[in-house]
C-alpha cells in the first residue's frame, strides 16, 4: 500500500531567497515602504541619542564645574519687604569648616551704557554688581578676553563684562570705556558664559572697593557663593542660612546652582518624551505602509501563489514566504533607520561640541520594533495568501 508523499520542507535559506525575489520585483514600492520604517526608527534613535548626548554633556560640565557650589541670597522679611544680608556675611560663611572658598557680589544702584549720550533707562537689562576678587575661582568663571580685576584695578574705575552684557553693549575687546553710574569706567575683560552663575552673564562687574568709592555701594552682599567639600555639601547647606544672617536665618535663601541645571535636564526629558511619541507615530505610519505593500503584493501575485500550490507548496510554505518578505522589508527600513539615527545624533552632537552617545538599548529597541512591525504587517497578508485555493488563484479570481 503506497503512502502519500510528504510535503517538502523549505530550509531557512530557501525561504529567505523566496522573500528576497518577491521584493526585487517591486523596487520602488519596496523603497518607499522601507523609507517609512526608516524615518520612524531613525527619529526614535536620533531623539534618544541626542537626549543622551545632551545628558552626557551636562554630566561632563558638572564634573568640570563641580556640584559643590552653594549660593546664599536675601529673602524677605516677615512684613514682606526685601531683606538684606549683613556686610560680614561673606566672612562668616568663610569660617564654616568644610567651605573651601567663598566670594560675593553686591547689587549696585547704577546702570551701564555704551557712552554718556544713551538716554537714561535704556539699560539693555544689564545689572551692575560689585564683586570680590576671588569670584572667578569660586563660581568657575573663565575669561573670554582680557583679565579679571586685580589688586591694582579693583579699587579704580575698571569693569569686567559678562558675556551677554558685552554683546548687548557691542563691546568684545578690552581697552574701551563705558559710562557706568555717572562716570567713565575702563573695560579690562570679558567673561565666558558662567553655567553655574548665569546672572553674571548679564552683569557689569566692578571691584568691591571701587563700587563703594565711585558708585555709592552700601557694602551689603546680595549673593554669596560658597564652595564646600563634596561630601559635606548637605551639612554646609543646612547651616548656611543661620551663619550668613544669625539674627534672621529665616530671611535667607540657600540654593544649589547644579540643581537648576538638573531641572533644565528634566524639562528636556519631557520634550524628549514628546518627540519619541512623534517618532512612534511615524513608525506606525511606516508599518501601515509595509502592510499595504504586502496586501497589494498578495493580490498581484495570485497566479504565482496558485502555481506554487499546484506544484506542491503547502499553506505553511506560502505563509512563510510572505511573512519573510514582510520581515525583510521592515528589516531594510529598520537598519537604514538606525544608521540615519546614529548619523543624525553624531552630526548634531558634533555641531554642539557634545560627546556622541547612542545607548545600546535604543538600537536594540529599534531592531526589536522592526521585527515586531514586520511580523504584524505581514501576518494578515501571509494568512490571506495561504488560504487561496490553487484553482481560484490560477484563475486570477
C-alpha atoms as a printed R data frame, in Angstrom:
    type eleno elety resid chain resno       x       y       z
1   ATOM     1    CA   UNK     A     1   0.000   0.000   0.000
2   ATOM     2    CA   UNK     A     2   1.581   3.200  -1.171
3   ATOM     3    CA   UNK     A     3   1.852   6.169   1.165
4   ATOM     4    CA   UNK     A     4   1.062   9.716   0.174
5   ATOM     5    CA   UNK     A     5   4.270  11.675  -0.335
6   ATOM     6    CA   UNK     A     6   5.212  14.042   2.454
7   ATOM     7    CA   UNK     A     7   5.270  17.710   1.545
8   ATOM     8    CA   UNK     A     8   8.761  19.063   1.082
9   ATOM     9    CA   UNK     A     9  10.323  21.261   3.725
10  ATOM    10    CA   UNK     A    10  11.939  24.573   2.878
11  ATOM    11    CA   UNK     A    11  15.166  25.494   4.594
12  ATOM    12    CA   UNK     A    12  15.508  28.946   6.130
13  ATOM    13    CA   UNK     A    13  17.867  29.946   3.351
14  ATOM    14    CA   UNK     A    14  15.324  28.944   0.712
15  ATOM    15    CA   UNK     A    15  12.587  30.909   2.442
16  ATOM    16    CA   UNK     A    16  14.844  33.988   2.652
17  ATOM    17    CA   UNK     A    17  15.684  33.730  -1.065
18  ATOM    18    CA   UNK     A    18  11.987  33.447  -1.967
19  ATOM    19    CA   UNK     A    19  11.209  36.516   0.101
20  ATOM    20    CA   UNK     A    20  14.038  38.496  -1.483
21  ATOM    21    CA   UNK     A    21  12.925  37.559  -5.009
22  ATOM    22    CA   UNK     A    22   9.431  38.845  -4.269
23  ATOM    23    CA   UNK     A    23  10.799  42.176  -3.109
24  ATOM    24    CA   UNK     A    24  13.218  42.648  -6.011
25  ATOM    25    CA   UNK     A    25  10.316  42.580  -8.450
26  ATOM    26    CA   UNK     A    26   8.905  45.852  -6.978
27  ATOM    27    CA   UNK     A    27  11.937  48.004  -6.084
28  ATOM    28    CA   UNK     A    28  10.246  51.435  -5.971
29  ATOM    29    CA   UNK     A    29   7.367  50.260  -3.793
30  ATOM    30    CA   UNK     A    30   9.786  48.445  -1.526
31  ATOM    31    CA   UNK     A    31  11.958  51.560  -1.221
32  ATOM    32    CA   UNK     A    32   9.046  53.807  -0.278
33  ATOM    33    CA   UNK     A    33   7.698  51.338   2.281
34  ATOM    34    CA   UNK     A    34  11.159  50.819   3.802
35  ATOM    35    CA   UNK     A    35  11.642  54.593   3.884
36  ATOM    36    CA   UNK     A    36   8.575  54.945   6.105
37  ATOM    37    CA   UNK     A    37  10.042  52.466   8.589
38  ATOM    38    CA   UNK     A    38  13.461  54.142   8.357
39  ATOM    39    CA   UNK     A    39  12.030  57.570   9.174
40  ATOM    40    CA   UNK     A    40  10.245  56.245  12.248
41  ATOM    41    CA   UNK     A    41  13.191  54.216  13.576
42  ATOM    42    CA   UNK     A    42  15.657  56.982  12.676
43  ATOM    43    CA   UNK     A    43  13.571  59.600  14.501
44  ATOM    44    CA   UNK     A    44  13.340  57.491  17.636
45  ATOM    45    CA   UNK     A    45  17.045  56.603  17.680
46  ATOM    46    CA   UNK     A    46  18.041  60.224  16.993
47  ATOM    47    CA   UNK     A    47  15.800  61.597  19.746
48  ATOM    48    CA   UNK     A    48  17.161  59.125  22.288
49  ATOM    49    CA   UNK     A    49  20.743  59.628  21.091
50  ATOM    50    CA   UNK     A    50  20.599  63.436  21.158
51  ATOM    51    CA   UNK     A    51  18.941  63.417  24.584
52  ATOM    52    CA   UNK     A    52  21.559  61.021  25.944
53  ATOM    53    CA   UNK     A    53  24.379  63.049  24.396
54  ATOM    54    CA   UNK     A    54  22.963  66.197  25.989
55  ATOM    55    CA   UNK     A    55  22.821  64.456  29.357
56  ATOM    56    CA   UNK     A    56  26.409  63.267  28.910
57  ATOM    57    CA   UNK     A    57  27.478  66.843  28.182
58  ATOM    58    CA   UNK     A    58  25.661  68.034  31.309
59  ATOM    59    CA   UNK     A    59  27.434  65.390  33.380
60  ATOM    60    CA   UNK     A    60  30.750  66.403  31.851
61  ATOM    61    CA   UNK     A    61  30.022  70.055  32.593
62  ATOM    62    CA   UNK     A    62  29.083  69.323  36.186
63  ATOM    63    CA   UNK     A    63  32.197  67.190  36.608
64  ATOM    64    CA   UNK     A    64  34.252  70.115  35.368
65  ATOM    65    CA   UNK     A    65  32.451  72.852  37.306
66  ATOM    66    CA   UNK     A    66  31.542  70.795  40.353
67  ATOM    67    CA   UNK     A    67  28.235  70.262  42.134
68  ATOM    68    CA   UNK     A    68  29.531  71.647  45.417
69  ATOM    69    CA   UNK     A    69  28.691  75.312  44.786
70  ATOM    70    CA   UNK     A    70  26.056  76.834  47.082
71  ATOM    71    CA   UNK     A    71  24.570  80.319  46.885
72  ATOM    72    CA   UNK     A    72  23.125  82.485  49.630
73  ATOM    73    CA   UNK     A    73  20.727  85.309  48.763
74  ATOM    74    CA   UNK     A    74  18.498  87.553  50.882
75  ATOM    75    CA   UNK     A    75  14.858  86.554  51.079
76  ATOM    76    CA   UNK     A    76  12.007  88.601  52.506
77  ATOM    77    CA   UNK     A    77  11.259  89.904  55.948
78  ATOM    78    CA   UNK     A    78   8.160  88.977  57.934
79  ATOM    79    CA   UNK     A    79   6.493  92.147  56.679
80  ATOM    80    CA   UNK     A    80   7.158  91.166  53.056
81  ATOM    81    CA   UNK     A    81   9.967  93.644  52.384
82  ATOM    82    CA   UNK     A    82  13.277  92.740  50.746
83  ATOM    83    CA   UNK     A    83  15.752  91.520  53.357
84  ATOM    84    CA   UNK     A    84  19.470  92.330  53.464
85  ATOM    85    CA   UNK     A    85  22.467  90.186  54.209
86  ATOM    86    CA   UNK     A    86  24.883  91.577  56.810
87  ATOM    87    CA   UNK     A    87  28.058  93.155  55.480
88  ATOM    88    CA   UNK     A    88  30.069  90.478  57.300
89  ATOM    89    CA   UNK     A    89  28.039  87.588  55.815
90  ATOM    90    CA   UNK     A    90  30.819  86.565  53.405
91  ATOM    91    CA   UNK     A    91  33.434  86.408  56.130
92  ATOM    92    CA   UNK     A    92  31.143  84.420  58.426
93  ATOM    93    CA   UNK     A    93  30.362  81.869  55.698
94  ATOM    94    CA   UNK     A    94  34.087  81.510  55.052
95  ATOM    95    CA   UNK     A    95  34.575  80.372  58.662
96  ATOM    96    CA   UNK     A    96  32.486  77.230  58.121
97  ATOM    97    CA   UNK     A    97  34.974  74.352  58.263
98  ATOM    98    CA   UNK     A    98  34.110  72.442  55.046
99  ATOM    99    CA   UNK     A    99  33.841  75.656  52.978
100 ATOM   100    CA   UNK     A   100  36.798  75.710  50.588
101 ATOM   101    CA   UNK     A   101  36.267  79.148  49.033
102 ATOM   102    CA   UNK     A   102  33.750  81.964  49.266
103 ATOM   103    CA   UNK     A   103  33.059  85.120  47.271
104 ATOM   104    CA   UNK     A   104  30.212  87.568  46.906
105 ATOM   105    CA   UNK     A   105  28.578  90.070  44.593
106 ATOM   106    CA   UNK     A   106  26.505  93.087  45.611
107 ATOM   107    CA   UNK     A   107  23.867  94.968  43.648
108 ATOM   108    CA   UNK     A   108  24.952  98.493  42.755
109 ATOM   109    CA   UNK     A   109  22.356 101.207  42.189
110 ATOM   110    CA   UNK     A   110  23.579 102.296  38.827
111 ATOM   111    CA   UNK     A   111  23.433 101.482  35.130
112 ATOM   112    CA   UNK     A   112  25.968 100.955  32.390
113 ATOM   113    CA   UNK     A   113  25.808 102.462  28.902
114 ATOM   114    CA   UNK     A   114  27.947 102.397  25.806
115 ATOM   115    CA   UNK     A   115  28.508 106.147  26.198
116 ATOM   116    CA   UNK     A   116  27.089 109.125  28.046
117 ATOM   117    CA   UNK     A   117  24.716 110.024  25.182
118 ATOM   118    CA   UNK     A   118  22.454 106.984  25.586
119 ATOM   119    CA   UNK     A   119  19.080 108.018  27.074
120 ATOM   120    CA   UNK     A   120  18.548 107.100  30.720
121 ATOM   121    CA   UNK     A   121  16.522 103.904  31.092
122 ATOM   122    CA   UNK     A   122  17.859 102.077  28.035
123 ATOM   123    CA   UNK     A   123  19.892  99.682  30.146
124 ATOM   124    CA   UNK     A   124  19.690  96.584  27.978
125 ATOM   125    CA   UNK     A   125  18.851  94.653  31.192
126 ATOM   126    CA   UNK     A   126  22.483  94.910  32.295
127 ATOM   127    CA   UNK     A   127  22.959  94.969  36.047
128 ATOM   128    CA   UNK     A   128  25.948  96.459  37.834
129 ATOM   129    CA   UNK     A   129  27.498  94.264  40.526
130 ATOM   130    CA   UNK     A   130  30.297  94.796  43.000
131 ATOM   131    CA   UNK     A   131  32.478  91.674  43.011
132 ATOM   132    CA   UNK     A   132  35.134  90.103  45.192
133 ATOM   133    CA   UNK     A   133  38.475  89.399  43.586
134 ATOM   134    CA   UNK     A   134  38.259  85.607  44.050
135 ATOM   135    CA   UNK     A   135  34.812  85.344  42.432
136 ATOM   136    CA   UNK     A   136  36.005  83.532  39.239
137 ATOM   137    CA   UNK     A   137  37.708  80.746  41.191
138 ATOM   138    CA   UNK     A   138  34.628  80.201  43.348
139 ATOM   139    CA   UNK     A   139  31.996  80.100  40.599
140 ATOM   140    CA   UNK     A   140  34.214  78.501  37.932
141 ATOM   141    CA   UNK     A   141  34.270  81.538  35.625
142 ATOM   142    CA   UNK     A   142  36.861  81.927  32.881
143 ATOM   143    CA   UNK     A   143  37.922  84.916  30.817
144 ATOM   144    CA   UNK     A   144  36.974  85.213  27.158
145 ATOM   145    CA   UNK     A   145  39.386  88.082  26.696
146 ATOM   146    CA   UNK     A   146  41.324  90.476  28.871
147 ATOM   147    CA   UNK     A   147  41.832  89.897  32.591
148 ATOM   148    CA   UNK     A   148  39.878  89.774  35.809
149 ATOM   149    CA   UNK     A   149  40.023  92.525  38.403
150 ATOM   150    CA   UNK     A   150  43.420  92.673  40.090
151 ATOM   151    CA   UNK     A   151  44.539  94.304  43.352
152 ATOM   152    CA   UNK     A   152  45.575  97.234  41.181
153 ATOM   153    CA   UNK     A   153  42.282  97.641  39.296
154 ATOM   154    CA   UNK     A   154  39.637  96.577  41.819
155 ATOM   155    CA   UNK     A   155  39.845  99.915  43.639
156 ATOM   156    CA   UNK     A   156  39.741 102.014  40.450
157 ATOM   157    CA   UNK     A   157  37.096 102.614  37.756
158 ATOM   158    CA   UNK     A   158  37.608  99.290  35.965
159 ATOM   159    CA   UNK     A   159  34.887  96.877  34.857
160 ATOM   160    CA   UNK     A   160  34.626  93.287  33.619
161 ATOM   161    CA   UNK     A   161  31.617  92.498  31.409
162 ATOM   162    CA   UNK     A   162  29.622  89.294  31.373
163 ATOM   163    CA   UNK     A   163  29.246  87.520  28.031
164 ATOM   164    CA   UNK     A   164  25.705  88.747  27.294
165 ATOM   165    CA   UNK     A   165  26.414  92.207  28.673
166 ATOM   166    CA   UNK     A   166  29.355  92.573  26.280
167 ATOM   167    CA   UNK     A   167  27.158  91.511  23.372
168 ATOM   168    CA   UNK     A   168  24.417  93.964  24.282
169 ATOM   169    CA   UNK     A   169  26.931  96.782  24.576
170 ATOM   170    CA   UNK     A   170  28.638  95.610  21.375
171 ATOM   171    CA   UNK     A   171  31.973  95.512  23.188
172 ATOM   172    CA   UNK     A   172  34.081  92.386  22.858
173 ATOM   173    CA   UNK     A   173  37.575  93.695  23.471
174 ATOM   174    CA   UNK     A   174  39.122  95.422  26.498
175 ATOM   175    CA   UNK     A   175  40.654  98.863  26.363
176 ATOM   176    CA   UNK     A   176  37.433 100.822  25.728
177 ATOM   177    CA   UNK     A   177  35.356 102.830  28.195
178 ATOM   178    CA   UNK     A   178  31.706 102.608  29.268
179 ATOM   179    CA   UNK     A   179  29.512 105.093  31.095
180 ATOM   180    CA   UNK     A   180  28.718 103.478  34.465
181 ATOM   181    CA   UNK     A   181  26.985 105.022  37.465
182 ATOM   182    CA   UNK     A   182  27.576 108.505  36.094
183 ATOM   183    CA   UNK     A   183  31.292 108.220  35.271
184 ATOM   184    CA   UNK     A   184  33.657 106.531  32.826
185 ATOM   185    CA   UNK     A   185  34.921 103.014  33.607
186 ATOM   186    CA   UNK     A   186  37.563 101.166  31.599
187 ATOM   187    CA   UNK     A   187  36.697  97.678  30.329
188 ATOM   188    CA   UNK     A   188  39.517  95.336  31.348
189 ATOM   189    CA   UNK     A   189  37.989  91.975  30.405
190 ATOM   190    CA   UNK     A   190  35.020  89.942  29.176
191 ATOM   191    CA   UNK     A   191  33.880  86.684  30.773
192 ATOM   192    CA   UNK     A   192  32.916  83.439  29.104
193 ATOM   193    CA   UNK     A   193  29.366  82.248  29.912
194 ATOM   194    CA   UNK     A   194  29.155  81.013  33.516
195 ATOM   195    CA   UNK     A   195  26.842  77.952  33.656
196 ATOM   196    CA   UNK     A   196  26.580  77.805  37.448
197 ATOM   197    CA   UNK     A   197  26.066  81.562  37.846
198 ATOM   198    CA   UNK     A   198  24.154  82.726  34.744
199 ATOM   199    CA   UNK     A   199  23.243  86.001  36.469
200 ATOM   200    CA   UNK     A   200  26.848  87.094  35.882
201 ATOM   201    CA   UNK     A   201  26.422  86.810  32.110
202 ATOM   202    CA   UNK     A   202  24.201  89.911  32.040
203 ATOM   203    CA   UNK     A   203  26.230  91.952  34.515
204 ATOM   204    CA   UNK     A   204  28.939  94.576  34.589
205 ATOM   205    CA   UNK     A   205  31.299  93.642  37.435
206 ATOM   206    CA   UNK     A   206  33.366  96.227  39.290
207 ATOM   207    CA   UNK     A   207  35.644  95.903  42.296
208 ATOM   208    CA   UNK     A   208  34.155  95.971  45.812
209 ATOM   209    CA   UNK     A   209  36.202  98.984  46.836
210 ATOM   210    CA   UNK     A   210  35.578 100.719  43.535
211 ATOM   211    CA   UNK     A   211  31.818 100.261  43.927
212 ATOM   212    CA   UNK     A   212  31.910 101.857  47.380
213 ATOM   213    CA   UNK     A   213  34.101 104.728  46.200
214 ATOM   214    CA   UNK     A   214  32.539 105.607  42.846
215 ATOM   215    CA   UNK     A   215  29.027 104.109  42.769
216 ATOM   216    CA   UNK     A   216  27.634 104.584  46.263
217 ATOM   217    CA   UNK     A   217  27.566 100.854  47.085
218 ATOM   218    CA   UNK     A   218  26.470 100.185  50.679
219 ATOM   219    CA   UNK     A   219  28.663  97.084  51.164
220 ATOM   220    CA   UNK     A   220  25.818  94.578  51.695
221 ATOM   221    CA   UNK     A   221  26.291  91.444  49.555
222 ATOM   222    CA   UNK     A   222  23.278  90.291  47.551
223 ATOM   223    CA   UNK     A   223  24.690  86.885  46.581
224 ATOM   224    CA   UNK     A   224  27.289  84.864  48.460
225 ATOM   225    CA   UNK     A   225  28.877  81.934  46.599
226 ATOM   226    CA   UNK     A   226  30.447  79.147  48.658
227 ATOM   227    CA   UNK     A   227  32.371  76.059  47.551
228 ATOM   228    CA   UNK     A   228  32.148  73.223  50.071
229 ATOM   229    CA   UNK     A   229  33.839  69.864  50.363
230 ATOM   230    CA   UNK     A   230  31.860  67.495  48.117
231 ATOM   231    CA   UNK     A   231  30.980  65.083  50.907
232 ATOM   232    CA   UNK     A   232  29.842  67.903  53.229
233 ATOM   233    CA   UNK     A   233  27.598  69.876  50.852
234 ATOM   234    CA   UNK     A   234  24.368  68.838  52.598
235 ATOM   235    CA   UNK     A   235  25.760  69.668  56.040
236 ATOM   236    CA   UNK     A   236  27.030  73.076  54.910
237 ATOM   237    CA   UNK     A   237  23.747  73.821  53.194
238 ATOM   238    CA   UNK     A   238  21.893  73.156  56.449
239 ATOM   239    CA   UNK     A   239  23.852  75.825  58.375
240 ATOM   240    CA   UNK     A   240  24.407  78.451  55.677
241 ATOM   241    CA   UNK     A   241  21.299  80.464  56.451
242 ATOM   242    CA   UNK     A   242  21.986  80.755  60.161
243 ATOM   243    CA   UNK     A   243  25.659  81.522  59.520
244 ATOM   244    CA   UNK     A   244  25.095  84.219  56.891
245 ATOM   245    CA   UNK     A   245  22.455  86.010  58.933
246 ATOM   246    CA   UNK     A   246  22.383  84.787  62.548
247 ATOM   247    CA   UNK     A   247  19.777  87.368  63.596
248 ATOM   248    CA   UNK     A   248  17.237  86.323  60.937
249 ATOM   249    CA   UNK     A   249  18.119  82.977  59.319
250 ATOM   250    CA   UNK     A   250  14.559  82.715  58.006
251 ATOM   251    CA   UNK     A   251  15.273  85.740  55.776
252 ATOM   252    CA   UNK     A   252  17.975  83.868  53.848
253 ATOM   253    CA   UNK     A   253  17.526  81.712  50.745
254 ATOM   254    CA   UNK     A   254  20.049  78.953  50.045
255 ATOM   255    CA   UNK     A   255  20.235  77.184  46.682
256 ATOM   256    CA   UNK     A   256  22.448  74.847  44.724
257 ATOM   257    CA   UNK     A   257  23.031  76.014  41.100
258 ATOM   258    CA   UNK     A   258  23.634  72.472  39.830
259 ATOM   259    CA   UNK     A   259  20.039  71.659  40.853
260 ATOM   260    CA   UNK     A   260  18.848  74.265  38.343
261 ATOM   261    CA   UNK     A   261  20.823  72.550  35.590
262 ATOM   262    CA   UNK     A   262  19.322  69.213  36.618
263 ATOM   263    CA   UNK     A   263  15.835  70.774  36.499
264 ATOM   264    CA   UNK     A   264  16.561  72.026  32.998
265 ATOM   265    CA   UNK     A   265  17.558  68.495  32.029
266 ATOM   266    CA   UNK     A   266  14.249  67.221  33.414
267 ATOM   267    CA   UNK     A   267  12.444  69.724  31.183
268 ATOM   268    CA   UNK     A   268  14.457  68.462  28.229
269 ATOM   269    CA   UNK     A   269  13.442  64.900  29.148
270 ATOM   270    CA   UNK     A   270   9.768  65.889  28.915
271 ATOM   271    CA   UNK     A   271  10.389  67.265  25.427
272 ATOM   272    CA   UNK     A   272  12.223  64.062  24.560
273 ATOM   273    CA   UNK     A   273   9.165  62.015  25.559
274 ATOM   274    CA   UNK     A   274   7.027  64.148  23.241
275 ATOM   275    CA   UNK     A   275   9.440  63.686  20.345
276 ATOM   276    CA   UNK     A   276   9.526  59.937  20.983
277 ATOM   277    CA   UNK     A   277   5.751  59.936  20.694
278 ATOM   278    CA   UNK     A   278   6.011  61.664  17.316
279 ATOM   279    CA   UNK     A   279   8.617  59.093  16.260
280 ATOM   280    CA   UNK     A   280   6.238  56.303  17.276
281 ATOM   281    CA   UNK     A   281   3.519  57.841  15.100
282 ATOM   282    CA   UNK     A   282   5.943  57.941  12.173
283 ATOM   283    CA   UNK     A   283   6.804  54.305  12.873
284 ATOM   284    CA   UNK     A   284   3.128  53.361  12.868
285 ATOM   285    CA   UNK     A   285   2.676  55.079   9.514
286 ATOM   286    CA   UNK     A   286   5.659  53.134   8.176
287 ATOM   287    CA   UNK     A   287   4.144  49.876   9.443
288 ATOM   288    CA   UNK     A   288   0.887  50.660   7.672
289 ATOM   289    CA   UNK     A   289   2.904  51.249   4.503
290 ATOM   290    CA   UNK     A   290   4.531  47.813   4.804
291 ATOM   291    CA   UNK     A   291   1.149  46.151   5.392
292 ATOM   292    CA   UNK     A   292  -0.289  47.936   2.376
293 ATOM   293    CA   UNK     A   293   2.627  46.812   0.217
294 ATOM   294    CA   UNK     A   294   2.212  43.200   1.297
295 ATOM   295    CA   UNK     A   295  -1.565  43.143   0.763
296 ATOM   296    CA   UNK     A   296  -1.154  44.554  -2.764
297 ATOM   297    CA   UNK     A   297   1.636  42.032  -3.375
298 ATOM   298    CA   UNK     A   298  -0.703  39.161  -2.479
299 ATOM   299    CA   UNK     A   299  -3.392  40.464  -4.828
300 ATOM   300    CA   UNK     A   300  -0.932  40.926  -7.690
301 ATOM   301    CA   UNK     A   301   0.673  37.500  -7.281
302 ATOM   302    CA   UNK     A   302  -2.355  35.272  -7.054
303 ATOM   303    CA   UNK     A   303  -1.272  33.375 -10.170
304 ATOM   304    CA   UNK     A   304   2.160  32.727  -8.668
305 ATOM   305    CA   UNK     A   305   0.544  31.540  -5.441
306 ATOM   306    CA   UNK     A   306  -1.793  29.197  -7.343
307 ATOM   307    CA   UNK     A   307   1.089  27.795  -9.400
308 ATOM   308    CA   UNK     A   308   3.206  27.125  -6.311
309 ATOM   309    CA   UNK     A   309   0.315  25.461  -4.567
310 ATOM   310    CA   UNK     A   310  -0.336  23.285  -7.639
311 ATOM   311    CA   UNK     A   311   3.315  22.223  -7.629
312 ATOM   312    CA   UNK     A   312   3.078  21.064  -4.023
313 ATOM   313    CA   UNK     A   313   3.728  24.140  -1.865
314 ATOM   314    CA   UNK     A   314   1.808  23.944   1.387
315 ATOM   315    CA   UNK     A   315  -0.055  26.706   3.118
316 ATOM   316    CA   UNK     A   316   2.795  26.882   5.564
317 ATOM   317    CA   UNK     A   317   5.245  27.488   2.723
318 ATOM   318    CA   UNK     A   318   3.132  30.354   1.398
319 ATOM   319    CA   UNK     A   319   2.719  31.867   4.864
320 ATOM   320    CA   UNK     A   320   6.455  31.667   5.499
321 ATOM   321    CA   UNK     A   321   7.255  33.239   2.130
322 ATOM   322    CA   UNK     A   322   5.080  36.315   2.581
323 ATOM   323    CA   UNK     A   323   5.915  36.718   6.261
324 ATOM   324    CA   UNK     A   324   9.596  36.588   5.334
325 ATOM   325    CA   UNK     A   325   9.077  39.250   2.674
326 ATOM   326    CA   UNK     A   326   7.471  41.499   5.268
327 ATOM   327    CA   UNK     A   327  10.285  40.907   7.772
328 ATOM   328    CA   UNK     A   328  12.968  41.608   5.166
329 ATOM   329    CA   UNK     A   329  11.170  44.768   4.063
330 ATOM   330    CA   UNK     A   330  10.847  46.018   7.641
331 ATOM   331    CA   UNK     A   331  14.439  44.944   8.360
332 ATOM   332    CA   UNK     A   332  15.757  47.043   5.471
333 ATOM   333    CA   UNK     A   333  13.849  50.043   6.782
334 ATOM   334    CA   UNK     A   334  14.905  49.398  10.372
335 ATOM   335    CA   UNK     A   335  18.573  49.008   9.512
336 ATOM   336    CA   UNK     A   336  18.504  52.177   7.446
337 ATOM   337    CA   UNK     A   337  16.663  53.985  10.241
338 ATOM   338    CA   UNK     A   338  19.282  53.013  12.821
339 ATOM   339    CA   UNK     A   339  22.044  54.286  10.551
340 ATOM   340    CA   UNK     A   340  20.137  57.540   9.957
341 ATOM   341    CA   UNK     A   341  19.517  57.966  13.682
342 ATOM   342    CA   UNK     A   342  23.178  57.417  14.587
343 ATOM   343    CA   UNK     A   343  24.342  59.812  11.857
344 ATOM   344    CA   UNK     A   344  21.820  62.456  12.942
345 ATOM   345    CA   UNK     A   345  22.937  62.108  16.562
346 ATOM   346    CA   UNK     A   346  26.605  62.321  15.630
347 ATOM   347    CA   UNK     A   347  26.078  65.310  13.369
348 ATOM   348    CA   UNK     A   348  24.070  67.285  15.921
349 ATOM   349    CA   UNK     A   349  26.424  66.406  18.781
350 ATOM   350    CA   UNK     A   350  29.386  67.495  16.651
351 ATOM   351    CA   UNK     A   351  27.850  70.906  15.964
352 ATOM   352    CA   UNK     A   352  27.186  71.392  19.704
353 ATOM   353    CA   UNK     A   353  30.567  70.102  20.844
354 ATOM   354    CA   UNK     A   354  28.943  67.231  22.777
355 ATOM   355    CA   UNK     A   355  30.113  63.647  23.114
356 ATOM   356    CA   UNK     A   356  28.173  61.332  20.790
357 ATOM   357    CA   UNK     A   357  26.283  58.748  22.836
358 ATOM   358    CA   UNK     A   358  23.723  56.333  21.390
359 ATOM   359    CA   UNK     A   359  22.532  53.843  24.028
360 ATOM   360    CA   UNK     A   360  22.712  50.182  23.061
361 ATOM   361    CA   UNK     A   361  19.129  49.718  24.205
362 ATOM   362    CA   UNK     A   362  17.999  52.308  21.645
363 ATOM   363    CA   UNK     A   363  19.494  50.410  18.714
364 ATOM   364    CA   UNK     A   364  18.306  47.080  20.157
365 ATOM   365    CA   UNK     A   365  14.857  48.576  20.647
366 ATOM   366    CA   UNK     A   366  14.901  49.783  17.051
367 ATOM   367    CA   UNK     A   367  15.693  46.297  15.811
368 ATOM   368    CA   UNK     A   368  13.007  44.820  18.072
369 ATOM   369    CA   UNK     A   369  10.437  47.328  16.813
370 ATOM   370    CA   UNK     A   370  11.431  46.466  13.247
371 ATOM   371    CA   UNK     A   371  10.853  42.745  13.793
372 ATOM   372    CA   UNK     A   372   7.522  43.393  15.511
373 ATOM   373    CA   UNK     A   373   6.314  45.707  12.764
374 ATOM   374    CA   UNK     A   374   7.389  43.268  10.077
375 ATOM   375    CA   UNK     A   375   5.602  40.387  11.785
376 ATOM   376    CA   UNK     A   376   2.385  42.330  12.393
377 ATOM   377    CA   UNK     A   377   2.364  43.940   8.953
378 ATOM   378    CA   UNK     A   378   2.965  40.629   7.188
379 ATOM   379    CA   UNK     A   379   0.701  38.381   9.261
380 ATOM   380    CA   UNK     A   380  -2.611  39.146   7.591
381 ATOM   381    CA   UNK     A   381  -1.274  39.156   4.000
382 ATOM   382    CA   UNK     A   382   0.545  35.867   4.680
383 ATOM   383    CA   UNK     A   383  -2.583  34.222   6.078
384 ATOM   384    CA   UNK     A   384  -4.635  35.527   3.188
385 ATOM   385    CA   UNK     A   385  -2.178  34.197   0.619
386 ATOM   386    CA   UNK     A   386  -2.028  30.745   2.273
387 ATOM   387    CA   UNK     A   387  -5.806  30.401   2.241
388 ATOM   388    CA   UNK     A   388  -6.146  30.891  -1.515
389 ATOM   389    CA   UNK     A   389  -7.375  27.777  -3.288
390 ATOM   390    CA   UNK     A   390  -4.979  26.774  -6.109
391 ATOM   391    CA   UNK     A   391  -7.676  26.730  -8.795
392 ATOM   392    CA   UNK     A   392  -9.040  30.144  -7.852
393 ATOM   393    CA   UNK     A   393  -5.578  31.604  -7.638
394 ATOM   394    CA   UNK     A   394  -4.597  30.291 -11.050
395 ATOM   395    CA   UNK     A   395  -7.830  31.647 -12.479
396 ATOM   396    CA   UNK     A   396  -6.963  35.063 -11.009
397 ATOM   397    CA   UNK     A   397 -10.259  35.257  -9.131
